[in-house]
């Protein structure tokens, strides 16, 4: 019996397995396209993923996700981190491509969450940038959730307990009645430590399984 099943189907579980869904954005709903970055890395003679390792390093990434620096300042920190492995023009091109990379949405996940929204509170809990609202508008997702807890707006990021406290308050239900979905184990572990049911997301099938019973024996129906 996995963690989700033991929580919702064990002793004391009610007829309804959960009262709110708290869901991550990146890695669950949204997936970035770094193919242009990879092309530039190959041309510069550095391993693919080099730019990401610099851009997502805590010293560069966290200030952005806490709303303390701009996109331009983030790009500057990436340029500095890439030097002297590549030339200044190559570092600037890589930083630009990385910080403005496109993305796609997982439409199966979006469909599942839209159905969830009709059944219970849905809150996005995301370590994101200050331009997240623009990104959501671009892909037509401004109305996907009842609330969005954006780290760069609230000034605290997962897995800090405080962002979970904010999210639960926005959902309006106790932690033990919340399902938390994220693609990073440390974020799921923190949610579980706070009292929520945690699900590590890998595919839409993971989400569908976690939502089983929300509006029927098989969860949200397939399209």
Backbone as ProteinMPNN parsed JSONL, in Angstrom:
{"seq_chain_A": "XXXXXXXXXXXXXXXXXXXXXXXXXXXXXXXXXXXXXXXXXXXXXXXXXXXXXXXXXXXXXXXXXXXXXXXXXXXXXXXXXXXXXXXXXXXXXXXXXXXXXXXXXXXXXXXXXXXXXXXXXXXXXXXXXXXXXXXXXXXXXXXXXXXXXXXXXXXXXXXXXXXXXXXXXXXXXXXXXXXXXXXXXXXXXXXXXXXXXXXXXXXXXXXXXXXXXXXXXXXXXXX", "coords_chain_A": {"N_chain_A": [[0.865, -1.204, 0.0], [0.723, 2.129, -0.985], [1.84, 5.504, -0.008], [-0.233, 7.313, -0.529], [-2.511, 5.637, -0.753], [-2.584, 4.521, 1.838], [-3.148, 6.733, 3.359], [-5.688, 7.747, 2.456], [-7.383, 5.571, 2.342], [-7.146, 4.158, 4.652], [-7.756, 3.512, 8.216], [-10.281, 5.613, 9.482], [-10.589, 7.135, 7.251], [-12.609, 9.209, 5.178], [-15.629, 9.233, 3.112], [-14.97, 10.793, 0.964], [-11.879, 11.182, -0.528], [-10.186, 13.405, -0.357], [-10.042, 16.966, 0.177], [-8.957, 19.126, -1.105], [-6.699, 20.039, -3.716], [-3.328, 20.55, -4.102], [-0.976, 21.696, -6.266], [2.059, 21.442, -8.055], [3.745, 23.423, -10.609], [5.919, 23.623, -12.707], [7.378, 20.88, -14.325], [5.224, 19.338, -13.837], [2.757, 20.475, -14.844], [3.796, 22.307, -16.664], [6.436, 22.239, -19.056], [9.673, 23.016, -19.86], [11.423, 23.973, -22.855], [14.536, 23.342, -23.747], [16.017, 23.022, -26.025], [17.294, 24.778, -27.826], [19.223, 25.869, -26.188], [20.75, 23.58, -25.726], [21.738, 23.184, -28.307], [23.374, 25.435, -28.623], [25.194, 24.907, -26.591], [26.484, 22.632, -27.566], [27.716, 23.756, -29.781], [29.458, 25.455, -28.501], [31.134, 23.714, -27.318], [30.744, 22.574, -24.789], [29.412, 20.362, -22.264], [26.039, 19.212, -22.663], [23.528, 20.608, -20.647], [25.12, 22.102, -19.044], [24.566, 24.852, -18.828], [22.109, 24.815, -17.518], [22.912, 23.726, -15.078], [24.269, 25.837, -14.014], [22.373, 27.936, -14.122], [20.307, 26.948, -12.492], [21.563, 26.627, -10.11], [21.575, 27.042, -6.59], [22.556, 29.529, -5.6], [22.191, 31.214, -7.735], [19.625, 30.737, -8.691], [17.758, 30.752, -6.508], [17.546, 33.485, -5.481], [16.102, 34.625, -7.604], [13.717, 33.157, -7.565], [12.705, 33.974, -5.2], [11.981, 36.489, -5.692], [13.855, 38.524, -5.611], [15.677, 39.36, -7.488], [15.929, 40.463, -10.929], [14.982, 39.199, -14.202], [17.013, 39.906, -15.953], [19.159, 40.283, -14.212], [19.411, 37.704, -13.287], [20.2, 36.446, -15.668], [22.679, 37.67, -15.956], [24.062, 36.527, -13.799], [24.245, 33.949, -14.699], [25.853, 34.212, -16.959], [28.265, 34.972, -15.718], [28.753, 32.636, -14.298], [29.249, 30.818, -16.318], [31.588, 31.607, -17.484], [35.114, 30.937, -17.15], [34.555, 28.966, -19.028], [33.379, 29.145, -21.482], [33.411, 31.551, -24.18], [32.893, 35.136, -23.68], [30.84, 36.159, -25.545], [29.578, 33.715, -26.185], [28.704, 32.877, -23.68], [26.848, 34.873, -23.087], [24.96, 34.431, -25.108], [24.079, 31.867, -24.443], [23.004, 32.316, -21.881], [20.905, 34.058, -22.486], [19.29, 32.454, -24.18], [18.604, 30.479, -22.361], [17.191, 31.813, -20.318], [14.95, 32.77, -21.59], [13.664, 30.594, -22.559], [11.305, 28.571, -24.306], [8.2, 26.776, -23.659], [6.019, 23.981, -23.043], [2.709, 22.773, -22.36], [1.372, 20.063, -20.484], [-1.232, 18.638, -21.761], [-2.938, 16.602, -20.995], [-2.631, 16.497, -18.24], [-3.495, 19.093, -17.649], [-6.179, 18.877, -18.405], [-7.097, 16.999, -16.528], [-6.763, 18.496, -14.183], [-8.481, 20.634, -14.619], [-10.894, 19.347, -14.382], [-10.727, 18.592, -11.736], [-10.866, 21.095, -10.551], [-13.544, 21.661, -10.686], [-14.538, 20.145, -8.678], [-13.297, 20.549, -6.188], [-11.259, 22.805, -4.148], [-8.481, 24.032, -5.963], [-5.117, 24.633, -5.904], [-2.264, 26.158, -7.153], [1.064, 25.611, -6.365], [4.042, 26.936, -6.522], [7.512, 27.268, -7.219], [8.453, 29.951, -8.655], [8.85, 32.587, -11.145], [8.729, 36.225, -11.186], [7.324, 36.916, -13.411], [5.375, 35.071, -13.851], [2.554, 35.29, -14.089], [2.226, 36.402, -16.629], [3.23, 34.318, -18.177], [1.338, 32.279, -17.646], [-0.932, 33.442, -18.734], [-0.23, 33.471, -21.403], [-0.471, 30.845, -22.212], [-3.07, 30.318, -21.732], [-3.893, 29.645, -19.096], [-4.709, 31.081, -16.897], [-7.031, 30.807, -15.487], [-6.954, 28.291, -14.444], [-6.519, 27.395, -11.79], [-7.907, 27.907, -8.478], [-6.392, 29.485, -6.869], [-3.062, 30.848, -6.82], [0.015, 30.177, -5.486], [2.848, 31.731, -5.551], [6.254, 31.586, -5.312], [7.959, 33.788, -5.753], [6.313, 35.877, -5.253], [5.318, 35.542, -2.666], [7.603, 35.374, -1.212], [8.912, 33.147, -0.181], [10.098, 29.814, -0.648], [9.435, 26.471, -1.846], [11.305, 23.788, -0.42], [10.41, 25.044, 1.956], [8.598, 25.193, 4.95], [6.825, 27.302, 5.324], [5.688, 28.083, 2.887], [3.938, 26.057, 2.358], [2.159, 26.385, 4.424], [0.969, 28.792, 3.666], [-0.236, 27.977, 1.276], [-2.098, 26.028, 2.143], [-3.728, 27.639, 3.684], [-4.809, 29.237, 1.663], [-6.232, 27.308, 0.308], [-8.109, 26.645, 2.17], [-8.675, 24.448, 3.766], [-7.875, 21.827, 6.163], [-4.438, 20.631, 6.534], [-4.333, 17.769, 6.476], [-6.333, 17.083, 4.784], [-5.543, 17.648, 2.298], [-4.229, 17.015, -0.941], [-1.038, 16.841, -2.216], [0.899, 17.512, -5.035], [3.877, 17.016, -6.766], [6.942, 17.214, -8.68], [9.358, 16.894, -7.474], [11.133, 15.154, -5.077], [11.961, 16.138, -2.552], [10.228, 18.24, -2.116], [7.761, 16.979, -1.989], [8.217, 15.393, 0.263], [8.419, 17.367, 2.233], [5.828, 18.359, 2.212], [4.406, 16.129, 3.109], [5.5, 15.906, 5.654], [4.33, 18.106, 6.746], [1.797, 17.284, 6.99], [0.189, 16.665, 4.856], [-1.136, 14.614, 2.153], [1.109, 13.191, -0.021], [2.188, 13.107, -3.425], [4.45, 11.929, -5.718], [5.126, 13.168, -8.804], [5.346, 11.815, -12.035], [4.188, 11.085, -14.486], [1.136, 11.763, -16.325], [-0.477, 9.673, -15.682], [0.231, 9.084, -13.067], [-0.914, 11.217, -11.712], [-3.605, 10.82, -12.326], [-4.084, 8.395, -10.995], [-3.661, 9.224, -8.357], [-5.825, 10.875, -8.016], [-7.948, 9.217, -8.045], [-11.253, 8.359, -7.348], [-12.113, 10.871, -6.758], [-14.223, 12.039, -8.273], [-15.663, 9.781, -8.783], [-15.329, 6.175, -9.152], [-13.09, 5.783, -10.751], [-11.741, 8.137, -10.765], [-11.234, 11.463, -12.199], [-12.904, 11.525, -15.287], [-11.786, 10.176, -18.434], [-11.044, 12.061, -21.399]], "CA_chain_A": [[0.0, 0.0, 0.0], [1.574, 3.311, -1.051], [1.511, 6.543, 0.972], [-1.547, 7.875, -0.832], [-3.548, 4.669, -0.423], [-2.678, 4.357, 3.279], [-3.763, 7.922, 3.916], [-7.089, 7.981, 2.142], [-8.191, 4.361, 2.46], [-6.903, 3.529, 5.937], [-8.718, 3.793, 9.276], [-10.664, 7.005, 9.668], [-10.77, 7.849, 5.99], [-13.998, 9.49, 4.865], [-16.091, 8.811, 1.795], [-14.254, 11.601, -0.003], [-10.488, 10.994, -0.141], [-9.47, 14.656, -0.137], [-10.888, 18.149, 0.057], [-8.268, 20.143, -1.907], [-5.504, 19.595, -4.441], [-2.259, 21.538, -4.211], [-0.201, 21.127, -7.369], [3.219, 22.127, -8.617], [3.601, 23.845, -12.002], [6.986, 23.134, -13.572], [7.617, 19.461, -14.183], [3.925, 18.672, -13.746], [1.879, 21.093, -15.846], [4.598, 22.998, -17.674], [7.74, 21.649, -19.329], [10.459, 23.943, -20.67], [12.133, 23.453, -24.033], [15.896, 23.871, -23.745], [16.714, 22.48, -27.196], [18.185, 25.801, -28.372], [20.352, 25.936, -25.262], [21.588, 22.411, -26.011], [22.434, 23.431, -29.584], [24.437, 26.406, -28.362], [26.226, 24.248, -25.782], [27.28, 21.79, -28.465], [28.543, 24.637, -30.606], [30.501, 26.043, -27.653], [32.019, 22.649, -26.87], [30.542, 22.218, -23.377], [28.386, 19.325, -22.152], [24.648, 19.634, -22.544], [23.134, 20.716, -19.248], [26.034, 22.995, -18.332], [23.876, 26.115, -18.539], [21.104, 24.542, -16.497], [23.57, 23.528, -13.787], [24.595, 27.182, -13.515], [21.149, 28.712, -13.947], [19.503, 26.411, -11.402], [22.341, 26.573, -8.868], [20.839, 27.824, -5.578], [23.015, 30.912, -5.466], [21.671, 31.984, -8.87], [18.207, 30.459, -8.889], [16.91, 31.091, -5.375], [17.176, 34.911, -5.434], [15.069, 34.861, -8.615], [12.471, 32.537, -7.134], [12.214, 34.725, -4.045], [11.602, 37.82, -6.159], [14.866, 39.503, -5.193], [16.418, 39.837, -8.647], [15.191, 40.483, -12.186], [15.424, 38.232, -15.212], [18.3, 40.38, -16.471], [20.188, 39.995, -13.204], [19.594, 36.253, -13.324], [21.01, 36.149, -16.86], [24.044, 38.096, -15.658], [24.705, 35.548, -12.927], [24.528, 32.777, -15.525], [27.033, 34.559, -17.763], [29.448, 34.893, -14.852], [28.982, 31.248, -13.944], [29.726, 30.08, -17.489], [32.958, 32.017, -17.768], [35.708, 31.06, -18.486], [34.4, 27.74, -19.81], [33.05, 29.579, -22.843], [33.76, 32.956, -24.408], [31.823, 36.045, -23.268], [29.665, 36.139, -26.435], [28.882, 32.439, -26.063], [28.027, 32.882, -22.38], [25.68, 35.752, -23.194], [23.963, 33.768, -25.95], [23.53, 30.756, -23.665], [22.173, 32.868, -20.804], [19.683, 34.581, -23.083], [18.451, 31.332, -24.621], [18.116, 29.757, -21.188], [16.242, 32.603, -19.522], [13.718, 33.027, -22.349], [13.297, 29.326, -23.189], [9.88, 28.304, -24.438], [7.681, 25.678, -22.866], [4.757, 23.383, -23.465], [1.911, 22.275, -21.252], [0.885, 18.694, -20.601], [-2.668, 18.846, -21.894], [-3.664, 15.582, -20.232], [-2.615, 16.976, -16.854], [-4.368, 20.267, -17.584], [-7.56, 18.403, -18.452], [-7.392, 16.406, -15.222], [-6.865, 19.552, -13.168], [-9.709, 21.409, -14.857], [-11.98, 18.559, -13.813], [-10.559, 18.717, -10.289], [-11.316, 22.435, -10.156], [-15.001, 21.633, -10.565], [-14.901, 19.305, -7.544], [-12.727, 21.001, -4.923], [-10.253, 23.857, -4.342], [-7.231, 23.688, -6.636], [-4.138, 25.691, -5.669], [-0.93, 25.933, -7.69], [2.12, 25.963, -5.416], [5.158, 26.879, -7.451], [8.707, 28.1, -7.149], [8.348, 30.558, -9.983], [9.386, 33.933, -11.327], [7.781, 37.336, -11.047], [6.537, 37.047, -14.648], [4.543, 33.883, -13.995], [1.207, 35.629, -14.561], [2.318, 36.563, -18.083], [3.395, 32.976, -18.748], [0.061, 31.568, -17.573], [-1.838, 34.06, -19.7], [0.212, 33.108, -22.748], [-0.936, 29.497, -22.556], [-4.484, 30.209, -21.389], [-4.074, 28.934, -17.837], [-4.943, 31.997, -15.778], [-8.209, 30.367, -14.736], [-6.848, 26.871, -14.138], [-6.611, 27.151, -10.353], [-8.61, 28.902, -7.671], [-5.375, 30.38, -6.313], [-1.682, 30.539, -7.177], [1.011, 30.576, -4.494], [4.071, 31.908, -6.323], [7.341, 31.88, -4.379], [8.516, 35.133, -5.952], [5.341, 36.833, -4.725], [5.154, 35.388, -1.213], [8.918, 35.528, -0.6], [9.397, 31.903, 0.408], [10.056, 28.794, -1.693], [9.487, 25.06, -1.459], [10.456, 23.061, 0.528], [10.204, 25.736, 3.222], [7.28, 24.912, 5.518], [5.946, 28.476, 5.279], [4.919, 28.171, 1.643], [2.846, 25.097, 2.506], [1.184, 27.021, 5.31], [0.238, 29.762, 2.843], [-1.058, 27.241, 0.31], [-3.219, 25.42, 2.858], [-4.632, 28.74, 4.039], [-5.528, 29.623, 0.441], [-7.163, 26.225, -0.011], [-9.196, 26.739, 3.137], [-8.949, 23.154, 4.397], [-6.731, 21.371, 6.963], [-3.41, 19.931, 5.754], [-4.566, 16.34, 6.285], [-7.361, 16.904, 3.757], [-4.966, 18.156, 1.045], [-3.335, 16.207, -1.762], [0.03, 17.676, -2.763], [1.521, 16.862, -6.193], [5.105, 17.717, -7.161], [7.88, 16.322, -9.35], [10.604, 16.839, -6.708], [10.896, 14.365, -3.871], [12.114, 16.933, -1.333], [9.017, 19.045, -1.935], [6.722, 16.054, -1.539], [8.544, 15.009, 1.636], [8.086, 18.487, 3.112], [4.363, 18.415, 2.3], [3.984, 15.018, 3.958], [5.891, 16.266, 7.015], [3.378, 19.114, 7.187], [0.53, 16.606, 7.248], [-0.569, 16.428, 3.638], [-0.874, 13.429, 1.355], [2.03, 13.599, -1.07], [2.33, 12.259, -4.609], [5.558, 12.287, -6.595], [4.604, 13.136, -10.171], [6.203, 11.475, -13.165], [3.362, 11.122, -15.691], [-0.274, 12.06, -16.077], [-1.063, 8.49, -15.054], [0.446, 9.236, -11.627], [-1.916, 12.153, -11.214], [-4.915, 10.183, -12.418], [-4.166, 7.422, -9.906], [-3.785, 9.949, -7.096], [-7.139, 11.507, -7.957], [-8.98, 8.188, -8.127], [-12.3, 8.487, -6.345], [-12.524, 12.263, -6.553], [-15.588, 12.175, -8.768], [-16.103, 8.467, -9.248], [-14.383, 5.115, -8.804], [-11.892, 5.857, -11.574], [-11.215, 9.486, -10.78], [-11.729, 12.286, -13.288], [-13.051, 10.695, -16.48], [-10.948, 10.476, -19.589], [-11.719, 12.853, -22.428]], "C_chain_A": [[0.889, 1.237, 0.0], [1.068, 4.386, -0.095], [0.125, 7.109, 0.738], [-2.641, 6.908, -0.387], [-3.708, 4.536, 1.087], [-3.336, 5.559, 3.928], [-5.263, 7.949, 3.69], [-7.97, 6.749, 2.332], [-8.024, 3.655, 3.799], [-7.959, 3.893, 6.953], [-9.017, 5.282, 9.378], [-10.87, 7.773, 8.387], [-12.252, 8.027, 5.718], [-14.381, 8.973, 3.492], [-15.343, 9.561, 0.701], [-12.788, 11.595, 0.378], [-9.732, 12.281, 0.146], [-10.421, 15.824, -0.35], [-10.241, 19.267, -0.748], [-7.064, 19.508, -2.579], [-4.544, 20.763, -4.557], [-1.244, 20.975, -5.193], [0.932, 22.041, -7.801], [2.929, 22.525, -10.075], [4.668, 23.208, -12.886], [7.327, 21.679, -13.274], [6.352, 18.652, -14.038], [3.013, 19.177, -14.86], [2.688, 21.662, -17.006], [5.973, 22.356, -17.802], [8.501, 22.566, -20.285], [11.183, 23.223, -21.806], [13.507, 24.109, -24.085], [16.701, 23.352, -24.941], [17.672, 23.5, -27.809], [19.411, 25.965, -27.476], [21.306, 24.775, -25.537], [22.376, 22.605, -27.308], [23.603, 24.375, -29.376], [25.549, 25.794, -27.522], [27.101, 23.35, -26.653], [28.216, 22.638, -29.306], [29.693, 25.233, -29.801], [31.453, 24.989, -27.099], [31.915, 22.325, -25.394], [29.425, 21.184, -23.294], [26.986, 19.913, -22.064], [24.231, 19.588, -21.075], [24.017, 21.636, -18.445], [25.325, 24.278, -17.917], [22.83, 25.923, -17.455], [21.744, 24.379, -15.127], [23.957, 24.859, -13.164], [23.322, 27.953, -13.191], [20.312, 28.266, -12.773], [20.299, 26.222, -10.115], [21.672, 27.47, -7.833], [21.27, 29.278, -5.47], [22.53, 31.809, -6.604], [20.156, 31.911, -8.97], [17.337, 30.985, -7.743], [16.577, 32.579, -5.279], [16.082, 35.266, -6.444], [13.726, 34.361, -8.127], [11.887, 33.191, -5.887], [11.864, 36.158, -4.409], [12.601, 38.903, -5.842], [15.688, 40.046, -6.344], [15.531, 39.758, -9.882], [15.688, 39.371, -13.115], [16.796, 38.616, -15.743], [19.426, 40.091, -15.492], [20.46, 38.499, -13.124], [20.478, 35.868, -14.503], [22.465, 36.536, -16.617], [24.772, 37.103, -14.773], [25.049, 34.275, -13.692], [25.757, 33.025, -16.387], [28.298, 34.416, -16.92], [29.776, 33.45, -14.486], [29.529, 30.408, -15.09], [31.159, 30.438, -17.871], [33.906, 31.353, -16.768], [35.556, 29.816, -19.346], [34.046, 28.03, -21.258], [33.425, 31.043, -22.968], [32.618, 33.856, -23.934], [30.631, 36.073, -24.222], [28.879, 34.836, -26.339], [28.105, 32.371, -24.747], [26.76, 33.73, -22.432], [24.576, 35.099, -24.027], [23.294, 32.619, -25.191], [22.592, 31.262, -22.57], [20.857, 33.393, -21.352], [18.744, 33.45, -23.487], [17.84, 30.602, -23.43], [17.023, 30.528, -20.465], [14.968, 32.957, -20.273], [13.223, 31.757, -23.039], [11.78, 29.156, -23.226], [9.464, 27.117, -23.589], [6.399, 25.161, -23.496], [3.998, 22.961, -22.217], [1.491, 20.839, -21.533], [-0.634, 18.772, -20.602], [-3.482, 17.798, -21.149], [-3.734, 15.985, -18.756], [-3.543, 18.171, -16.697], [-5.83, 19.84, -17.566], [-7.976, 17.791, -17.118], [-7.617, 17.487, -14.169], [-8.094, 20.428, -13.382], [-10.913, 20.663, -14.293], [-11.932, 18.605, -12.281], [-11.129, 20.036, -9.801], [-12.825, 22.498, -9.963], [-15.457, 20.902, -9.308], [-14.427, 19.854, -6.201], [-11.727, 22.123, -5.193], [-8.985, 23.304, -4.986], [-6.277, 24.871, -6.49], [-2.819, 25.284, -6.318], [0.078, 26.437, -6.673], [3.434, 25.811, -6.153], [6.304, 27.794, -7.076], [8.86, 28.718, -8.533], [8.852, 31.993, -9.966], [8.294, 34.992, -11.197], [6.941, 37.538, -12.291], [5.651, 35.822, -14.891], [3.158, 34.21, -14.539], [1.184, 35.786, -16.079], [2.433, 35.201, -18.759], [2.077, 32.217, -18.755], [-0.941, 32.13, -18.574], [-1.499, 33.622, -21.119], [-0.306, 31.741, -23.177], [-2.371, 29.257, -22.093], [-4.772, 29.488, -20.091], [-4.335, 29.856, -16.644], [-6.117, 31.566, -14.908], [-8.131, 28.898, -14.337], [-7.098, 26.593, -12.664], [-7.406, 28.244, -9.658], [-7.634, 29.914, -7.085], [-4.007, 29.908, -6.773], [-0.78, 31.061, -6.067], [2.36, 30.548, -5.199], [5.18, 32.35, -5.372], [7.875, 33.298, -4.521], [7.571, 36.22, -5.479], [5.236, 36.759, -3.207], [6.485, 35.428, -0.477], [9.446, 34.308, 0.121], [9.176, 30.792, -0.605], [10.023, 27.398, -1.093], [10.941, 24.608, -1.375], [10.282, 23.733, 1.889], [8.765, 25.545, 3.702], [6.313, 26.078, 5.331], [5.136, 28.555, 3.991], [3.761, 27.172, 1.667], [1.755, 25.663, 3.413], [0.326, 28.02, 4.529], [-0.718, 29.043, 1.903], [-2.278, 26.625, 0.973], [-4.229, 26.484, 3.271], [-5.451, 29.172, 2.829], [-6.563, 28.561, 0.067], [-8.351, 26.226, 0.94], [-9.591, 25.426, 3.78], [-7.728, 22.731, 5.205], [-5.708, 20.628, 6.105], [-3.723, 18.467, 5.482], [-5.698, 16.041, 5.315], [-6.871, 17.403, 2.4], [-4.111, 17.097, 0.372], [-2.318, 17.149, -2.396], [0.76, 16.896, -3.85], [2.727, 17.669, -6.637], [6.037, 16.718, -7.828], [9.212, 16.22, -8.626], [10.332, 16.173, -5.363], [10.999, 15.207, -2.601], [10.895, 17.803, -1.056], [7.852, 18.188, -1.459], [6.958, 15.67, -0.082], [8.169, 16.117, 2.619], [6.576, 18.606, 3.29], [3.837, 17.325, 3.22], [4.322, 15.321, 5.422], [4.931, 17.297, 7.605], [1.996, 18.522, 7.439], [-0.308, 16.315, 6.032], [-0.294, 15.041, 3.062], [-0.009, 13.856, 0.18], [2.114, 12.602, -2.201], [3.49, 12.79, -5.449], [5.118, 12.095, -8.034], [5.688, 12.753, -11.167], [5.429, 11.564, -14.49], [1.938, 11.492, -15.308], [-0.967, 10.878, -15.407], [-0.895, 8.532, -13.541], [-0.635, 10.127, -11.027], [-3.299, 11.524, -11.239], [-5.106, 9.178, -11.286], [-4.389, 8.128, -8.573], [-5.174, 10.538, -6.92], [-8.276, 10.496, -8.004], [-9.979, 8.346, -6.989], [-12.78, 9.909, -6.138], [-13.926, 12.52, -7.066], [-16.07, 10.876, -9.4], [-15.042, 7.433, -8.949], [-13.096, 5.156, -9.596], [-11.312, 7.25, -11.667], [-11.823, 10.289, -11.908], [-11.789, 11.495, -14.58], [-12.112, 11.111, -17.592], [-11.751, 11.27, -20.609], [-12.265, 11.92, -23.505]], "O_chain_A": [[1.726, 1.39, 0.89], [0.028, 4.229, 0.545], [-0.615, 7.36, 1.689], [-3.592, 7.312, 0.282], [-4.832, 4.446, 1.581], [-4.015, 5.418, 4.946], [-6.03, 8.152, 4.631], [-9.186, 6.879, 2.469], [-8.694, 2.655, 4.056], [-8.96, 4.52, 6.605], [-8.105, 6.109, 9.362], [-11.28, 8.933, 8.416], [-13.058, 7.135, 5.982], [-13.574, 8.358, 2.795], [-15.111, 9.014, -0.377], [-12.457, 11.968, 1.504], [-8.715, 12.244, 0.839], [-11.47, 15.683, -0.979], [-10.899, 20.261, -1.05], [-6.484, 18.553, -2.064], [-4.904, 21.833, -5.049], [-0.709, 19.888, -4.974], [0.772, 23.258, -7.896], [1.987, 22.024, -10.689], [4.361, 22.354, -13.718], [7.536, 21.298, -12.122], [6.385, 17.423, -14.106], [2.558, 18.408, -15.707], [2.317, 21.519, -18.172], [6.596, 21.978, -16.809], [8.031, 22.855, -21.385], [11.503, 22.038, -21.721], [13.629, 25.286, -24.425], [17.926, 23.255, -24.872], [18.752, 23.128, -28.267], [20.517, 26.179, -27.971], [22.522, 24.96, -25.576], [23.546, 22.231, -27.39], [24.696, 24.142, -29.892], [26.72, 26.122, -27.712], [28.32, 23.317, -26.489], [29.374, 22.276, -29.517], [30.77, 25.487, -30.34], [32.463, 25.326, -26.482], [32.882, 21.852, -24.796], [28.57, 21.139, -24.179], [26.775, 20.971, -21.471], [24.549, 18.64, -20.357], [23.714, 21.932, -17.289], [25.471, 24.736, -16.784], [22.679, 26.769, -16.573], [21.194, 24.836, -14.125], [23.974, 25.001, -11.941], [23.203, 28.551, -12.122], [19.672, 29.088, -12.117], [19.766, 25.71, -9.13], [21.238, 28.569, -8.178], [20.437, 30.161, -5.27], [22.467, 33.029, -6.449], [19.492, 32.895, -9.293], [16.296, 31.595, -7.984], [15.423, 32.918, -5.017], [15.233, 36.112, -6.167], [12.714, 35.049, -8.255], [10.719, 32.987, -5.557], [11.493, 36.951, -3.544], [12.247, 40.081, -5.805], [16.334, 41.084, -6.203], [14.508, 39.073, -9.882], [16.683, 38.702, -12.837], [17.646, 37.752, -15.96], [20.521, 39.7, -15.895], [21.598, 38.077, -12.918], [21.397, 35.061, -14.359], [23.378, 35.817, -17.023], [25.962, 36.855, -14.964], [26.028, 33.6, -13.373], [26.607, 32.146, -16.529], [29.279, 33.814, -17.356], [30.946, 33.085, -14.376], [30.196, 29.4, -14.859], [31.854, 29.648, -18.511], [33.526, 31.212, -15.606], [36.324, 29.614, -20.286], [34.375, 27.253, -22.154], [33.723, 31.701, -21.971], [31.487, 33.389, -23.8], [29.494, 36.017, -23.755], [27.65, 34.847, -26.405], [26.982, 31.866, -24.708], [25.725, 33.348, -21.886], [23.397, 35.202, -23.69], [22.083, 32.427, -25.291], [21.515, 30.703, -22.359], [19.806, 33.192, -20.744], [17.553, 33.479, -23.176], [16.693, 30.161, -23.488], [16.026, 29.94, -20.045], [13.998, 33.401, -19.659], [12.45, 31.831, -23.994], [11.071, 29.548, -22.299], [10.283, 26.526, -22.885], [5.788, 25.803, -24.35], [4.583, 22.812, -21.144], [1.281, 20.455, -22.683], [-1.25, 18.952, -19.552], [-4.601, 18.077, -20.717], [-4.77, 15.831, -18.11], [-4.293, 18.256, -15.725], [-6.629, 20.379, -16.799], [-9.081, 18.038, -16.636], [-8.545, 17.401, -13.365], [-8.684, 20.913, -12.416], [-11.846, 21.282, -13.783], [-12.969, 18.65, -11.619], [-11.793, 20.092, -8.766], [-13.323, 23.297, -9.17], [-16.616, 21.014, -8.908], [-15.086, 19.646, -5.182], [-11.379, 22.37, -6.348], [-8.486, 22.246, -4.602], [-6.597, 25.985, -6.908], [-2.312, 24.191, -6.064], [-0.038, 27.557, -6.175], [3.895, 24.694, -6.386], [6.103, 28.939, -6.671], [9.342, 28.073, -9.464], [9.226, 32.533, -8.926], [7.105, 34.685, -11.113], [5.942, 38.257, -12.246], [5.228, 35.575, -16.02], [2.641, 33.47, -15.376], [0.237, 35.355, -16.738], [1.807, 34.959, -19.792], [1.731, 31.581, -19.751], [-1.704, 31.383, -19.187], [-2.394, 33.424, -21.941], [-0.551, 31.505, -24.361], [-2.833, 28.116, -22.066], [-5.78, 28.791, -19.98], [-4.191, 29.434, -15.497], [-6.188, 31.92, -13.731], [-9.138, 28.316, -13.934], [-7.815, 25.651, -12.326], [-7.56, 29.352, -10.173], [-7.999, 31.063, -6.833], [-3.808, 28.731, -7.078], [-0.808, 32.249, -5.745], [2.94, 29.485, -5.418], [5.054, 33.375, -4.703], [8.207, 33.94, -3.525], [7.982, 37.369, -5.32], [5.084, 37.78, -2.537], [6.506, 35.509, 0.751], [10.343, 34.425, 0.955], [8.189, 30.808, -1.341], [10.512, 27.166, 0.013], [11.745, 25.023, -2.209], [10.03, 23.049, 2.88], [7.823, 25.72, 2.929], [5.108, 25.865, 5.195], [4.007, 29.045, 4.005], [2.718, 27.418, 1.06], [0.567, 25.435, 3.183], [-0.89, 28.082, 4.71], [-1.87, 29.448, 1.75], [-3.378, 26.69, 0.425], [-5.438, 26.259, 3.216], [-6.646, 29.441, 2.948], [-7.64, 28.885, -0.432], [-9.462, 25.853, 0.562], [-10.705, 25.288, 4.285], [-6.634, 23.236, 4.953], [-6.06, 20.061, 5.071], [-3.426, 17.96, 4.4], [-5.996, 14.877, 5.049], [-7.658, 17.565, 1.468], [-3.363, 16.374, 1.03], [-2.687, 18.134, -3.036], [1.189, 15.763, -3.63], [2.62, 18.875, -6.862], [5.944, 15.516, -7.581], [10.115, 15.532, -9.103], [9.435, 16.569, -4.618], [10.216, 15.019, -1.671], [10.566, 18.073, 0.099], [7.054, 18.618, -0.626], [6.021, 15.626, 0.715], [7.663, 15.843, 3.707], [6.097, 18.917, 4.38], [2.931, 17.563, 4.018], [3.532, 15.029, 6.32], [4.741, 17.352, 8.82], [1.13, 19.171, 8.027], [-1.407, 15.774, 6.152], [0.67, 14.38, 3.446], [-0.362, 14.791, -0.539], [2.112, 11.393, -1.973], [3.504, 13.958, -5.838], [4.774, 10.985, -8.439], [6.795, 13.291, -11.146], [5.952, 12.058, -15.489], [1.581, 11.528, -14.13], [-1.926, 11.057, -14.656], [-1.769, 8.073, -12.806], [-1.195, 9.827, -9.973], [-4.075, 11.673, -10.294], [-6.179, 9.119, -10.685], [-5.201, 7.69, -7.758], [-5.648, 10.684, -5.794], [-9.445, 10.88, -8.002], [-9.603, 8.453, -5.822], [-13.753, 10.135, -5.419], [-14.735, 13.146, -6.381], [-16.781, 10.872, -10.404], [-13.943, 7.793, -8.527], [-12.09, 4.607, -9.147], [-10.489, 7.527, -12.539], [-12.809, 9.869, -12.513], [-10.806, 10.848, -14.941], [-11.697, 12.267, -17.673], [-12.976, 11.166, -20.674], [-12.872, 12.381, -24.471]]}, "name": "protein", "num_of_chains": 1, "seq": "XXXXXXXXXXXXXXXXXXXXXXXXXXXXXXXXXXXXXXXXXXXXXXXXXXXXXXXXXXXXXXXXXXXXXXXXXXXXXXXXXXXXXXXXXXXXXXXXXXXXXXXXXXXXXXXXXXXXXXXXXXXXXXXXXXXXXXXXXXXXXXXXXXXXXXXXXXXXXXXXXXXXXXXXXXXXXXXXXXXXXXXXXXXXXXXXXXXXXXXXXXXXXXXXXXXXXXXXXXXXXXX"}
